[in-house]
Amino acid sequence: MEIIELLNTPSVITGKESIVGIDHLDSFLRDTYLAGEIEYIPKNILSKMSCTSRGIDTDQATGLYLLKLIQKDHELFYPRLW
């Protein structure tokens, strides 16, 4: 029960509210990597990021690349929307 409560609470892990959570970041990287839609090895992307109390922090170029991965992930799972 404690795990369910944790996953339903806004935090850096869950990404509830207005931040990308670590759980979602993991999905975006894993999905696009396994689909062959990623240009860089995920560990190289992760090395450019850090977790803060406000969410994931990174430089602008990496942030823009993450946005591309998020879009690609959605295209993979929701193709009718694109």
Phi and psi restraints in degrees (range 20) as a CNS / XPLOR table:
assign (resid 1 and name C) (resid 2 and name N)
       (resid 2 and name CA) (resid 2 and name C) 1.0 -63.8 20.0 2
assign (resid 2 and name N) (resid 2 and name CA)
       (resid 2 and name C) (resid 3 and name N) 1.0 -36.0 20.0 2
assign (resid 2 and name C) (resid 3 and name N)
       (resid 3 and name CA) (resid 3 and name C) 1.0 -66.1 20.0 2
assign (resid 3 and name N) (resid 3 and name CA)
       (resid 3 and name C) (resid 4 and name N) 1.0 -43.7 20.0 2
assign (resid 3 and name C) (resid 4 and name N)
       (resid 4 and name CA) (resid 4 and name C) 1.0 -61.7 20.0 2
assign (resid 4 and name N) (resid 4 and name CA)
       (resid 4 and name C) (resid 5 and name N) 1.0 -43.2 20.0 2
assign (resid 4 and name C) (resid 5 and name N)
       (resid 5 and name CA) (resid 5 and name C) 1.0 -61.5 20.0 2
assign (resid 5 and name N) (resid 5 and name CA)
       (resid 5 and name C) (resid 6 and name N) 1.0 -42.6 20.0 2
assign (resid 5 and name C) (resid 6 and name N)
       (resid 6 and name CA) (resid 6 and name C) 1.0 -61.5 20.0 2
assign (resid 6 and name N) (resid 6 and name CA)
       (resid 6 and name C) (resid 7 and name N) 1.0 -44.5 20.0 2
assign (resid 6 and name C) (resid 7 and name N)
       (resid 7 and name CA) (resid 7 and name C) 1.0 -70.4 20.0 2
assign (resid 7 and name N) (resid 7 and name CA)
       (resid 7 and name C) (resid 8 and name N) 1.0 -18.2 20.0 2
assign (resid 7 and name C) (resid 8 and name N)
       (resid 8 and name CA) (resid 8 and name C) 1.0 -97.6 20.0 2
assign (resid 8 and name N) (resid 8 and name CA)
       (resid 8 and name C) (resid 9 and name N) 1.0 3.3 20.0 2
assign (resid 8 and name C) (resid 9 and name N)
       (resid 9 and name CA) (resid 9 and name C) 1.0 -102.0 20.0 2
assign (resid 9 and name N) (resid 9 and name CA)
       (resid 9 and name C) (resid 10 and name N) 1.0 132.1 20.0 2
assign (resid 9 and name C) (resid 10 and name N)
       (resid 10 and name CA) (resid 10 and name C) 1.0 -57.6 20.0 2
assign (resid 10 and name N) (resid 10 and name CA)
       (resid 10 and name C) (resid 11 and name N) 1.0 127.0 20.0 2
assign (resid 10 and name C) (resid 11 and name N)
       (resid 11 and name CA) (resid 11 and name C) 1.0 -165.1 20.0 2
assign (resid 11 and name N) (resid 11 and name CA)
       (resid 11 and name C) (resid 12 and name N) 1.0 176.4 20.0 2
assign (resid 11 and name C) (resid 12 and name N)
       (resid 12 and name CA) (resid 12 and name C) 1.0 -63.2 20.0 2
assign (resid 12 and name N) (resid 12 and name CA)
       (resid 12 and name C) (resid 13 and name N) 1.0 -31.7 20.0 2
assign (resid 12 and name C) (resid 13 and name N)
       (resid 13 and name CA) (resid 13 and name C) 1.0 -70.1 20.0 2
assign (resid 13 and name N) (resid 13 and name CA)
       (resid 13 and name C) (resid 14 and name N) 1.0 -48.3 20.0 2
assign (resid 13 and name C) (resid 14 and name N)
       (resid 14 and name CA) (resid 14 and name C) 1.0 -83.6 20.0 2
assign (resid 14 and name N) (resid 14 and name CA)
       (resid 14 and name C) (resid 15 and name N) 1.0 -27.9 20.0 2
assign (resid 14 and name C) (resid 15 and name N)
       (resid 15 and name CA) (resid 15 and name C) 1.0 74.2 20.0 2
assign (resid 15 and name N) (resid 15 and name CA)
       (resid 15 and name C) (resid 16 and name N) 1.0 15.1 20.0 2
assign (resid 15 and name C) (resid 16 and name N)
       (resid 16 and name CA) (resid 16 and name C) 1.0 -64.3 20.0 2
assign (resid 16 and name N) (resid 16 and name CA)
       (resid 16 and name C) (resid 17 and name N) 1.0 152.2 20.0 2
assign (resid 16 and name C) (resid 17 and name N)
       (resid 17 and name CA) (resid 17 and name C) 1.0 79.3 20.0 2
assign (resid 17 and name N) (resid 17 and name CA)
       (resid 17 and name C) (resid 18 and name N) 1.0 -121.8 20.0 2
assign (resid 17 and name C) (resid 18 and name N)
       (resid 18 and name CA) (resid 18 and name C) 1.0 -112.3 20.0 2
assign (resid 18 and name N) (resid 18 and name CA)
       (resid 18 and name C) (resid 19 and name N) 1.0 18.7 20.0 2
assign (resid 18 and name C) (resid 19 and name N)
       (resid 19 and name CA) (resid 19 and name C) 1.0 -122.4 20.0 2
assign (resid 19 and name N) (resid 19 and name CA)
       (resid 19 and name C) (resid 20 and name N) 1.0 156.2 20.0 2
assign (resid 19 and name C) (resid 20 and name N)
       (resid 20 and name CA) (resid 20 and name C) 1.0 -83.6 20.0 2
assign (resid 20 and name N) (resid 20 and name CA)
       (resid 20 and name C) (resid 21 and name N) 1.0 121.5 20.0 2
assign (resid 20 and name C) (resid 21 and name N)
       (resid 21 and name CA) (resid 21 and name C) 1.0 -85.1 20.0 2
assign (resid 21 and name N) (resid 21 and name CA)
       (resid 21 and name C) (resid 22 and name N) 1.0 162.8 20.0 2
assign (resid 21 and name C) (resid 22 and name N)
       (resid 22 and name CA) (resid 22 and name C) 1.0 -61.0 20.0 2
assign (resid 22 and name N) (resid 22 and name CA)
       (resid 22 and name C) (resid 23 and name N) 1.0 -36.5 20.0 2
assign (resid 22 and name C) (resid 23 and name N)
       (resid 23 and name CA) (resid 23 and name C) 1.0 -61.0 20.0 2
assign (resid 23 and name N) (resid 23 and name CA)
       (resid 23 and name C) (resid 24 and name N) 1.0 -44.5 20.0 2
assign (resid 23 and name C) (resid 24 and name N)
       (resid 24 and name CA) (resid 24 and name C) 1.0 -70.4 20.0 2
assign (resid 24 and name N) (resid 24 and name CA)
       (resid 24 and name C) (resid 25 and name N) 1.0 -40.2 20.0 2
assign (resid 24 and name C) (resid 25 and name N)
       (resid 25 and name CA) (resid 25 and name C) 1.0 -57.7 20.0 2
assign (resid 25 and name N) (resid 25 and name CA)
       (resid 25 and name C) (resid 26 and name N) 1.0 -43.9 20.0 2
assign (resid 25 and name C) (resid 26 and name N)
       (resid 26 and name CA) (resid 26 and name C) 1.0 -57.3 20.0 2
assign (resid 26 and name N) (resid 26 and name CA)
       (resid 26 and name C) (resid 27 and name N) 1.0 -45.1 20.0 2
assign (resid 26 and name C) (resid 27 and name N)
       (resid 27 and name CA) (resid 27 and name C) 1.0 -63.0 20.0 2
assign (resid 27 and name N) (resid 27 and name CA)
       (resid 27 and name C) (resid 28 and name N) 1.0 -45.7 20.0 2
assign (resid 27 and name C) (resid 28 and name N)
       (resid 28 and name CA) (resid 28 and name C) 1.0 -61.3 20.0 2
assign (resid 28 and name N) (resid 28 and name CA)
       (resid 28 and name C) (resid 29 and name N) 1.0 -44.6 20.0 2
assign (resid 28 and name C) (resid 29 and name N)
       (resid 29 and name CA) (resid 29 and name C) 1.0 -67.7 20.0 2
assign (resid 29 and name N) (resid 29 and name CA)
       (resid 29 and name C) (resid 30 and name N) 1.0 -46.0 20.0 2
assign (resid 29 and name C) (resid 30 and name N)
       (resid 30 and name CA) (resid 30 and name C) 1.0 -65.7 20.0 2
assign (resid 30 and name N) (resid 30 and name CA)
       (resid 30 and name C) (resid 31 and name N) 1.0 -46.9 20.0 2
assign (resid 30 and name C) (resid 31 and name N)
       (resid 31 and name CA) (resid 31 and name C) 1.0 -61.6 20.0 2
assign (resid 31 and name N) (resid 31 and name CA)
       (resid 31 and name C) (resid 32 and name N) 1.0 -48.1 20.0 2
assign (resid 31 and name C) (resid 32 and name N)
       (resid 32 and name CA) (resid 32 and name C) 1.0 -71.0 20.0 2
assign (resid 32 and name N) (resid 32 and name CA)
       (resid 32 and name C) (resid 33 and name N) 1.0 -33.4 20.0 2
assign (resid 32 and name C) (resid 33 and name N)
       (resid 33 and name CA) (resid 33 and name C) 1.0 -64.5 20.0 2
assign (resid 33 and name N) (resid 33 and name CA)
       (resid 33 and name C) (resid 34 and name N) 1.0 -49.5 20.0 2
assign (resid 33 and name C) (resid 34 and name N)
       (resid 34 and name CA) (resid 34 and name C) 1.0 -68.1 20.0 2
assign (resid 34 and name N) (resid 34 and name CA)
       (resid 34 and name C) (resid 35 and name N) 1.0 -24.3 20.0 2
assign (resid 34 and name C) (resid 35 and name N)
       (resid 35 and name CA) (resid 35 and name C) 1.0 -86.1 20.0 2
assign (resid 35 and name N) (resid 35 and name CA)
       (resid 35 and name C) (resid 36 and name N) 1.0 -2.4 20.0 2
assign (resid 35 and name C) (resid 36 and name N)
       (resid 36 and name CA) (resid 36 and name C) 1.0 72.8 20.0 2
assign (resid 36 and name N) (resid 36 and name CA)
       (resid 36 and name C) (resid 37 and name N) 1.0 25.6 20.0 2
assign (resid 36 and name C) (resid 37 and name N)
       (resid 37 and name CA) (resid 37 and name C) 1.0 -109.9 20.0 2
assign (resid 37 and name N) (resid 37 and name CA)
       (resid 37 and name C) (resid 38 and name N) 1.0 23.3 20.0 2
assign (resid 37 and name C) (resid 38 and name N)
       (resid 38 and name CA) (resid 38 and name C) 1.0 -123.3 20.0 2
assign (resid 38 and name N) (resid 38 and name CA)
       (resid 38 and name C) (resid 39 and name N) 1.0 142.2 20.0 2
assign (resid 38 and name C) (resid 39 and name N)
       (resid 39 and name CA) (resid 39 and name C) 1.0 -91.2 20.0 2
assign (resid 39 and name N) (resid 39 and name CA)
       (resid 39 and name C) (resid 40 and name N) 1.0 -23.0 20.0 2
assign (resid 39 and name C) (resid 40 and name N)
       (resid 40 and name CA) (resid 40 and name C) 1.0 -124.6 20.0 2
assign (resid 40 and name N) (resid 40 and name CA)
       (resid 40 and name C) (resid 41 and name N) 1.0 150.4 20.0 2
assign (resid 40 and name C) (resid 41 and name N)
       (resid 41 and name CA) (resid 41 and name C) 1.0 -65.0 20.0 2
assign (resid 41 and name N) (resid 41 and name CA)
       (resid 41 and name C) (resid 42 and name N) 1.0 132.3 20.0 2
assign (resid 41 and name C) (resid 42 and name N)
       (resid 42 and name CA) (resid 42 and name C) 1.0 -50.4 20.0 2
assign (resid 42 and name N) (resid 42 and name CA)
       (resid 42 and name C) (resid 43 and name N) 1.0 -36.4 20.0 2
assign (resid 42 and name C) (resid 43 and name N)
       (resid 43 and name CA) (resid 43 and name C) 1.0 -63.4 20.0 2
assign (resid 43 and name N) (resid 43 and name CA)
       (resid 43 and name C) (resid 44 and name N) 1.0 -28.4 20.0 2
assign (resid 43 and name C) (resid 44 and name N)
       (resid 44 and name CA) (resid 44 and name C) 1.0 -72.7 20.0 2
assign (resid 44 and name N) (resid 44 and name CA)
       (resid 44 and name C) (resid 45 and name N) 1.0 -30.9 20.0 2
assign (resid 44 and name C) (resid 45 and name N)
       (resid 45 and name CA) (resid 45 and name C) 1.0 -73.7 20.0 2
assign (resid 45 and name N) (resid 45 and name CA)
       (resid 45 and name C) (resid 46 and name N) 1.0 -45.5 20.0 2
assign (resid 45 and name C) (resid 46 and name N)
       (resid 46 and name CA) (resid 46 and name C) 1.0 -61.3 20.0 2
assign (resid 46 and name N) (resid 46 and name CA)
       (resid 46 and name C) (resid 47 and name N) 1.0 -32.4 20.0 2
assign (resid 46 and name C) (resid 47 and name N)
       (resid 47 and name CA) (resid 47 and name C) 1.0 -66.7 20.0 2
assign (resid 47 and name N) (resid 47 and name CA)
       (resid 47 and name C) (resid 48 and name N) 1.0 -14.4 20.0 2
assign (resid 47 and name C) (resid 48 and name N)
       (resid 48 and name CA) (resid 48 and name C) 1.0 -96.8 20.0 2
assign (resid 48 and name N) (resid 48 and name CA)
       (resid 48 and name C) (resid 49 and name N) 1.0 5.7 20.0 2
assign (resid 48 and name C) (resid 49 and name N)
       (resid 49 and name CA) (resid 49 and name C) 1.0 -122.9 20.0 2
assign (resid 49 and name N) (resid 49 and name CA)
       (resid 49 and name C) (resid 50 and name N) 1.0 158.6 20.0 2
assign (resid 49 and name C) (resid 50 and name N)
       (resid 50 and name CA) (resid 50 and name C) 1.0 -141.5 20.0 2
assign (resid 50 and name N) (resid 50 and name CA)
       (resid 50 and name C) (resid 51 and name N) 1.0 157.5 20.0 2
assign (resid 50 and name C) (resid 51 and name N)
       (resid 51 and name CA) (resid 51 and name C) 1.0 -99.3 20.0 2
assign (resid 51 and name N) (resid 51 and name CA)
       (resid 51 and name C) (resid 52 and name N) 1.0 133.9 20.0 2
assign (resid 51 and name C) (resid 52 and name N)
       (resid 52 and name CA) (resid 52 and name C) 1.0 -126.7 20.0 2
assign (resid 52 and name N) (resid 52 and name CA)
       (resid 52 and name C) (resid 53 and name N) 1.0 176.0 20.0 2
assign (resid 52 and name C) (resid 53 and name N)
       (resid 53 and name CA) (resid 53 and name C) 1.0 -67.5 20.0 2
assign (resid 53 and name N) (resid 53 and name CA)
       (resid 53 and name C) (resid 54 and name N) 1.0 -16.8 20.0 2
assign (resid 53 and name C) (resid 54 and name N)
       (resid 54 and name CA) (resid 54 and name C) 1.0 -95.5 20.0 2
assign (resid 54 and name N) (resid 54 and name CA)
       (resid 54 and name C) (resid 55 and name N) 1.0 -7.9 20.0 2
assign (resid 54 and name C) (resid 55 and name N)
       (resid 55 and name CA) (resid 55 and name C) 1.0 132.1 20.0 2
assign (resid 55 and name N) (resid 55 and name CA)
       (resid 55 and name C) (resid 56 and name N) 1.0 -153.9 20.0 2
assign (resid 55 and name C) (resid 56 and name N)
       (resid 56 and name CA) (resid 56 and name C) 1.0 -86.4 20.0 2
assign (resid 56 and name N) (resid 56 and name CA)
       (resid 56 and name C) (resid 57 and name N) 1.0 133.0 20.0 2
assign (resid 56 and name C) (resid 57 and name N)
       (resid 57 and name CA) (resid 57 and name C) 1.0 -117.0 20.0 2
assign (resid 57 and name N) (resid 57 and name CA)
       (resid 57 and name C) (resid 58 and name N) 1.0 137.0 20.0 2
assign (resid 57 and name C) (resid 58 and name N)
       (resid 58 and name CA) (resid 58 and name C) 1.0 -159.3 20.0 2
assign (resid 58 and name N) (resid 58 and name CA)
       (resid 58 and name C) (resid 59 and name N) 1.0 177.2 20.0 2
assign (resid 58 and name C) (resid 59 and name N)
       (resid 59 and name CA) (resid 59 and name C) 1.0 -78.3 20.0 2
assign (resid 59 and name N) (resid 59 and name CA)
       (resid 59 and name C) (resid 60 and name N) 1.0 167.4 20.0 2
assign (resid 59 and name C) (resid 60 and name N)
       (resid 60 and name CA) (resid 60 and name C) 1.0 -62.7 20.0 2
assign (resid 60 and name N) (resid 60 and name CA)
       (resid 60 and name C) (resid 61 and name N) 1.0 -43.8 20.0 2
assign (resid 60 and name C) (resid 61 and name N)
       (resid 61 and name CA) (resid 61 and name C) 1.0 -61.7 20.0 2
assign (resid 61 and name N) (resid 61 and name CA)
       (resid 61 and name C) (resid 62 and name N) 1.0 -43.4 20.0 2
assign (resid 61 and name C) (resid 62 and name N)
       (resid 62 and name CA) (resid 62 and name C) 1.0 -67.6 20.0 2
assign (resid 62 and name N) (resid 62 and name CA)
       (resid 62 and name C) (resid 63 and name N) 1.0 -39.6 20.0 2
assign (resid 62 and name C) (resid 63 and name N)
       (resid 63 and name CA) (resid 63 and name C) 1.0 -60.0 20.0 2
assign (resid 63 and name N) (resid 63 and name CA)
       (resid 63 and name C) (resid 64 and name N) 1.0 -43.1 20.0 2
assign (resid 63 and name C) (resid 64 and name N)
       (resid 64 and name CA) (resid 64 and name C) 1.0 -66.3 20.0 2
assign (resid 64 and name N) (resid 64 and name CA)
       (resid 64 and name C) (resid 65 and name N) 1.0 -37.1 20.0 2
assign (resid 64 and name C) (resid 65 and name N)
       (resid 65 and name CA) (resid 65 and name C) 1.0 -65.7 20.0 2
assign (resid 65 and name N) (resid 65 and name CA)
       (resid 65 and name C) (resid 66 and name N) 1.0 -40.2 20.0 2
assign (resid 65 and name C) (resid 66 and name N)
       (resid 66 and name CA) (resid 66 and name C) 1.0 -61.5 20.0 2
assign (resid 66 and name N) (resid 66 and name CA)
       (resid 66 and name C) (resid 67 and name N) 1.0 -38.5 20.0 2
assign (resid 66 and name C) (resid 67 and name N)
       (resid 67 and name CA) (resid 67 and name C) 1.0 -61.7 20.0 2
assign (resid 67 and name N) (resid 67 and name CA)
       (resid 67 and name C) (resid 68 and name N) 1.0 -39.2 20.0 2
assign (resid 67 and name C) (resid 68 and name N)
       (resid 68 and name CA) (resid 68 and name C) 1.0 -62.7 20.0 2
assign (resid 68 and name N) (resid 68 and name CA)
       (resid 68 and name C) (resid 69 and name N) 1.0 -40.9 20.0 2
assign (resid 68 and name C) (resid 69 and name N)
       (resid 69 and name CA) (resid 69 and name C) 1.0 -66.2 20.0 2
assign (resid 69 and name N) (resid 69 and name CA)
       (resid 69 and name C) (resid 70 and name N) 1.0 -39.1 20.0 2
assign (resid 69 and name C) (resid 70 and name N)
       (resid 70 and name CA) (resid 70 and name C) 1.0 -62.5 20.0 2
assign (resid 70 and name N) (resid 70 and name CA)
       (resid 70 and name C) (resid 71 and name N) 1.0 -44.2 20.0 2
assign (resid 70 and name C) (resid 71 and name N)
       (resid 71 and name CA) (resid 71 and name C) 1.0 -63.1 20.0 2
assign (resid 71 and name N) (resid 71 and name CA)
       (resid 71 and name C) (resid 72 and name N) 1.0 -44.8 20.0 2
assign (resid 71 and name C) (resid 72 and name N)
       (resid 72 and name CA) (resid 72 and name C) 1.0 -62.0 20.0 2
assign (resid 72 and name N) (resid 72 and name CA)
       (resid 72 and name C) (resid 73 and name N) 1.0 -40.5 20.0 2
assign (resid 72 and name C) (resid 73 and name N)
       (resid 73 and name CA) (resid 73 and name C) 1.0 -60.0 20.0 2
assign (resid 73 and name N) (resid 73 and name CA)
       (resid 73 and name C) (resid 74 and name N) 1.0 -43.5 20.0 2
assign (resid 73 and name C) (resid 74 and name N)
       (resid 74 and name CA) (resid 74 and name C) 1.0 -67.8 20.0 2
assign (resid 74 and name N) (resid 74 and name CA)
       (resid 74 and name C) (resid 75 and name N) 1.0 -36.2 20.0 2
assign (resid 74 and name C) (resid 75 and name N)
       (resid 75 and name CA) (resid 75 and name C) 1.0 -63.4 20.0 2
assign (resid 75 and name N) (resid 75 and name CA)
       (resid 75 and name C) (resid 76 and name N) 1.0 -36.9 20.0 2
assign (resid 75 and name C) (resid 76 and name N)
       (resid 76 and name CA) (resid 76 and name C) 1.0 -66.4 20.0 2
assign (resid 76 and name N) (resid 76 and name CA)
       (resid 76 and name C) (resid 77 and name N) 1.0 -40.6 20.0 2
assign (resid 76 and name C) (resid 77 and name N)
       (resid 77 and name CA) (resid 77 and name C) 1.0 -96.7 20.0 2
assign (resid 77 and name N) (resid 77 and name CA)
       (resid 77 and name C) (resid 78 and name N) 1.0 -19.2 20.0 2
assign (resid 77 and name C) (resid 78 and name N)
       (resid 78 and name CA) (resid 78 and name C) 1.0 -132.2 20.0 2
assign (resid 78 and name N) (resid 78 and name CA)
       (resid 78 and name C) (resid 79 and name N) 1.0 60.1 20.0 2
assign (resid 78 and name C) (resid 79 and name N)
       (resid 79 and name CA) (resid 79 and name C) 1.0 -61.7 20.0 2
assign (resid 79 and name N) (resid 79 and name CA)
       (resid 79 and name C) (resid 80 and name N) 1.0 -27.6 20.0 2
assign (resid 79 and name C) (resid 80 and name N)
       (resid 80 and name CA) (resid 80 and name C) 1.0 -69.4 20.0 2
assign (resid 80 and name N) (resid 80 and name CA)
       (resid 80 and name C) (resid 81 and name N) 1.0 -19.8 20.0 2
assign (resid 80 and name C) (resid 81 and name N)
       (resid 81 and name CA) (resid 81 and name C) 1.0 -79.4 20.0 2
assign (resid 81 and name N) (resid 81 and name CA)
       (resid 81 and name C) (resid 82 and name N) 1.0 -15.9 20.0 2
